[in-house]
Amino acid sequence: MGKIAPSKDHKFCPCCGSATERYFSLEEIAQQTSTSVESWRTRIKNREINYIKIGKSVRISHTALDDFIVRIPALTTATITNI
């Protein structure tokens, strides 16, 4: 029997139950964003970002991090003249 490919909406594979999304520790996120671990703990405490707990460990999904980070479009000559 063939395996069913997980859709974008699944967080876990319907066949084997393994995670289809990457989860980061606070240390990994702090390093990637050049911020402190404490700043991410504050964001979690203030419920500014979604997270999960695995035992005593806190993890933030790639999707939650991507949703939290604001994307600013690059300036181009067209956008500068419109300002």
PASEBA-1860 file (N, C-alpha, C; in nm, 3 decimals):
! residues 83
1> MGKIAPSK> 0.084/-0.117/0.000/0.000/0.000/0.000/0.089/0.124/0.000 ~ 0.061/0.219/-0.088/0.142/0.340/-0.100/0.117/0.438/0.013 ~ 0.215/0.521/0.038/0.201/0.622/0.143/0.133/0.746/0.087 ~ 0.058/0.813/0.171/-0.010/0.936/0.134/0.082/1.052/0.170 ~ 0.108/1.138/0.074/0.194/1.254/0.101/0.119/1.353/0.189 ~ 0.186/1.407/0.293/0.118/1.504/0.379/0.090/1.634/0.306 ~ -0.024/1.694/0.336/-0.056/1.823/0.275/0.008/1.933/0.356 ~ -0.002/2.058/0.309/0.057/2.171/0.379/-0.011/2.194/0.514
9> DHKFCPCC> -0.136/2.148/0.529/-0.210/2.171/0.653/-0.173/2.073/0.764 ~ -0.111/1.961/0.729/-0.074/1.862/0.829/0.053/1.903/0.902 ~ 0.052/1.889/1.034/0.174/1.910/1.110/0.243/1.778/1.135 ~ 0.169/1.668/1.115/0.225/1.536/1.133/0.188/1.449/1.013 ~ 0.277/1.363/0.975/0.255/1.273/0.862/0.139/1.179/0.894 ~ 0.039/1.168/0.806/-0.074/1.080/0.834/-0.035/0.932/0.832 ~ 0.078/0.899/0.773/0.119/0.759/0.764/0.199/0.713/0.885 ~ 0.301/0.791/0.921/0.391/0.746/1.027/0.383/0.829/1.153
17> GSATERYF> 0.317/0.946/1.147/0.302/1.029/1.266/0.420/1.119/1.296 ~ 0.522/1.118/1.210/0.638/1.204/1.236/0.606/1.348/1.198 ~ 0.675/1.440/1.262/0.649/1.582/1.236/0.690/1.619/1.095 ~ 0.606/1.697/1.027/0.639/1.744/0.892/0.689/1.887/0.895 ~ 0.687/1.948/1.014/0.731/2.085/1.027/0.850/2.090/1.122 ~ 0.940/2.183/1.100/1.058/2.197/1.184/1.025/2.284/1.305 ~ 1.068/2.240/1.422/1.051/2.315/1.544/1.188/2.355/1.596 ~ 1.200/2.482/1.641/1.328/2.536/1.686/1.326/2.561/1.836
25> SLEEIAQQ> 1.441/2.543/1.899/1.455/2.582/2.039/1.472/2.733/2.045 ~ 1.456/2.789/2.163/1.473/2.933/2.179/1.617/2.974/2.148 ~ 1.711/2.889/2.182/1.851/2.917/2.153/1.876/2.925/2.003 ~ 1.816/2.832/1.928/1.832/2.834/1.782/1.771/2.960/1.720 ~ 1.653/2.998/1.768/1.586/3.116/1.713/1.664/3.242/1.749 ~ 1.713/3.250/1.872/1.791/3.367/1.914/1.916/3.381/1.827 ~ 1.980/3.270/1.797/2.100/3.274/1.713/2.064/3.315/1.570 ~ 1.956/3.262/1.515/1.916/3.293/1.378/1.874/3.438/1.361
33> TSTSVESW> 1.815/3.496/1.465/1.762/3.632/1.454/1.852/3.737/1.519 ~ 1.966/3.696/1.571/2.060/3.786/1.640/1.993/3.861/1.753 ~ 1.912/3.788/1.830/1.845/3.844/1.947/1.876/3.756/2.067 ~ 1.827/3.794/2.184/1.854/3.716/2.304/1.746/3.611/2.327 ~ 1.783/3.507/2.399/1.687/3.404/2.438/1.580/3.466/2.528 ~ 1.623/3.557/2.615/1.529/3.622/2.706/1.422/3.700/2.632 ~ 1.457/3.763/2.520/1.356/3.837/2.442/1.250/3.741/2.387 ~ 1.289/3.620/2.351/1.192/3.522/2.302/1.108/3.467/2.416
41> RTRIKNRE> 1.169/3.452/2.535/1.090/3.410/2.652/0.984/3.515/2.685 ~ 1.020/3.641/2.672/0.925/3.750/2.697/0.811/3.744/2.595 ~ 0.843/3.720/2.469/0.738/3.710/2.366/0.643/3.594/2.396 ~ 0.697/3.483/2.444/0.613/3.369/2.481/0.527/3.404/2.602 ~ 0.587/3.465/2.702/0.515/3.504/2.824/0.400/3.599/2.791 ~ 0.423/3.691/2.698/0.321/3.787/2.657/0.227/3.732/2.550 ~ 0.246/3.605/2.512/0.164/3.536/2.411/0.166/3.607/2.276 ~ 0.284/3.656/2.239/0.300/3.723/2.110/0.330/3.625/1.997
49> INYIKIGK> 0.369/3.503/2.033/0.404/3.403/1.933/0.354/3.266/1.981 ~ 0.310/3.183/1.887/0.265/3.048/1.920/0.385/2.960/1.950 ~ 0.368/2.868/2.044/0.475/2.777/2.083/0.416/2.646/2.132 ~ 0.502/2.547/2.147/0.461/2.420/2.207/0.561/2.387/2.316 ~ 0.517/2.307/2.412/0.606/2.260/2.516/0.619/2.109/2.502 ~ 0.741/2.063/2.510/0.770/1.920/2.511/0.842/1.895/2.643 ~ 0.770/1.847/2.742/0.826/1.837/2.876/0.852/1.978/2.927 ~ 0.978/2.006/2.964/1.014/2.141/3.009/1.069/2.226/2.896
57> SVRISHTA> 1.086/2.166/2.780/1.145/2.235/2.665/1.038/2.310/2.586 ~ 1.071/2.431/2.544/0.980/2.514/2.464/1.031/2.515/2.321 ~ 0.941/2.496/2.225/0.977/2.497/2.084/0.883/2.589/2.008 ~ 0.936/2.653/1.904/0.858/2.740/1.817/0.868/2.684/1.676 ~ 0.755/2.669/1.610/0.754/2.612/1.476/0.805/2.713/1.374 ~ 0.851/2.660/1.263/0.898/2.745/1.153/0.784/2.835/1.105 ~ 0.663/2.782/1.098/0.548/2.859/1.054/0.518/2.975/1.150 ~ 0.521/2.949/1.281/0.495/3.053/1.380/0.601/3.163/1.372
65> LDDFIVRI> 0.726/3.123/1.354/0.834/3.220/1.343/0.817/3.303/1.216 ~ 0.784/3.237/1.106/0.764/3.307/0.979/0.647/3.405/0.987 ~ 0.539/3.366/1.056/0.424/3.455/1.073/0.458/3.574/1.163 ~ 0.546/3.552/1.261/0.580/3.658/1.356/0.671/3.764/1.294 ~ 0.763/3.721/1.209/0.860/3.813/1.150/0.791/3.895/1.042 ~ 0.804/4.026/1.049/0.742/4.116/0.953/0.833/4.127/0.832 ~ 0.775/4.108/0.718/0.851/4.120/0.593/0.837/4.262/0.541 ~ 0.949/4.324/0.516/0.950/4.460/0.463/1.001/4.453/0.320
73> PALTTATI> 0.922/4.500/0.224/0.966/4.494/0.084/1.088/4.583/0.061 ~ 1.171/4.540/-0.030/1.290/4.618/-0.064/1.251/4.748/-0.134 ~ 1.329/4.852/-0.108/1.306/4.979/-0.176/1.357/4.972/-0.319 ~ 1.277/5.022/-0.408/1.317/5.031/-0.548/1.301/5.175/-0.593 ~ 1.347/5.207/-0.709/1.333/5.341/-0.760/1.186/5.380/-0.771 ~ 1.101/5.286/-0.807/0.957/5.313/-0.821/0.895/5.345/-0.686 ~ 0.931/5.271/-0.581/0.872/5.298/-0.449/0.925/5.427/-0.390 ~ 1.048/5.463/-0.422/1.105/5.588/-0.369/1.037/5.708/-0.433
81> TNI> 1.009/5.703/-0.561/0.944/5.816/-0.627/0.799/5.830/-0.583 ~ 0.738/5.723/-0.534/0.599/5.728/-0.486/0.590/5.784/-0.344 ~ 0.700/5.797/-0.276/0.699/5.846/-0.137/0.679/5.994/-0.131
END
